[in-house]
Amino acid sequence: MSKGHSKRGPTQRQLRVGETLRKALCEVFLRSEIADPDLASAMVTVSEVRASPDLKNATVFVLPLGGDNQEKVIAALKRHKKFVRGEVARRVSLRHMPELIFELDATFDQSGRMNALLRSPKVAQDIQHNPKSGNRFSD
């Protein structure tokens, strides 16, 4: 396998570039430098930035605070991605500024569904203590 394309996950360089971009994007969004009505009232959380192995693309996972108007916020960010990319390029020192791909972060929804599932009566019944089974995880 070629360098940076291992099956073990992202390289240290990808992680470092992703975190640097995330911090710069947070600064751009915090300063509200984007003039768009769909973004004017939205606080955007940048939860993660994943850089591609060649560092030419970066997927930006965002979530509007409170989860309101998600589609409008993503559409507005996609409309202004050239401006955002330019603002980020002014804040970070990279040989090549990656293209930014904005996507909605669904991990918060997934964790909420998982918590609800674990608290459901059916699952609670399955994990209750059974002396014959030796279940050590009950209360």
N, C-alpha and C positions, 0 to 999 in steps of 0.2 A: 504494500500500500504506500501511496505517496505521503509525504509529510503533511500533516494537517488534516488528513482525511481518515483518521483512525476511527474505529467503531467505538472507541471509549468515550467519545464526547468532544467538546470543543477544546482547543489548545489554550494554553495560558495567554497567548497573544490575543486570541479571539475574545476571551473573557475580559482581558484588560481593556481592549478597544471598546467592547460593548459597555463596560461600566463607565468609561470616559465619555462615550456618547450619551449614555443615560443621564449623567450629571449635567452635561451641556444642554441637553434637551429640557431638563427640569428648569434650568436657569432661563432658557428662552421662554418656556411656558409661564414661568413665575412672573416674568417681567411683562407679560401680556403684549408682546411686540407684534402680534398677528392681528390685523384689523379685519375681523370677520364677525358678523352678528351671531353666527352659530357657536363661535368660540368666546365671545365677549363675556358671557355669563357662566361659562363652564370652567371649572377647575379640573385640569387633566393630570392624572397620575401616570407616570411612566414606570411601570413595574419591572420591565426587563428590556434589554436590547441584545439581540443575538446577531453577531457578526458572522458572515459566511466565511468559509475557510480561506478564500482568496481576498477577503476584506473589501470586496467591491460592493456588497449589499449588506444592509443591516435591517433586520426586522425589529420594529419598535412596537412593543406591546403596551397599549394604553387603555385606561379606563377613566371615564368621566367620574368625578367625585359624586357619589350618590347613585351612580348608574343611570342618570337621566340623559335622554337624547343621544344615546350611544351612536346610532347610525348617522345622525347629523354631525356629530363631533368627528367621527372617522372620515366622513365625506369632506368636511372642511379641512382637516389635516392633509388629506390627499390632494385637495385643490391647492394648498399652500406649501407643498413639500419642497419646491425649489427655494422658496424664501426661507423655510426652516433649515434646509440643508446649508444654505449660505450663512445663516446666523450661527449654526453649529460649527461650520468651518472656520469662522472667525475666533471661536473659543477654544478649539482644539488644534493641536499640531500633528497632523497626519500627512503623509506623502500623498495619499489619495483619499478624498472624502467619499465614503460609501453612499450609494443611493439609499434613501430611506423608504422603507415599506411599512406603512402604518396598519396595524391590526388590532382588533379588540381583544383584550386579555380576558379569557374565559376561565382562568384558574380560580377566581374568587367564586364564581357561580358553581364550579365543579366541587370546590371544598364545601360550600353551603349544602349542596345536594348530598354529599357524602356524610356530613354531620347529621342532616335530617334522616338519612337512611339508618345511620347507626343508632339514632334515638327512637326509631320506630318500634312499636310494640312487638312486631314479628321478629325483628333482629334481637331485641332485648330478651325475648323468650328463648331464642336459640343460644344465647351466651350466658344464661343464668347458670348458677352453680348446680352441677349434677355430681353427687358424691361418687357415683360409680365410674364416671368418666375422668375424674381427677382434674377437673377444670380449676386451675389456680387463679383465673382472672376475674373471679366474681368478687362482690363486696363482702 
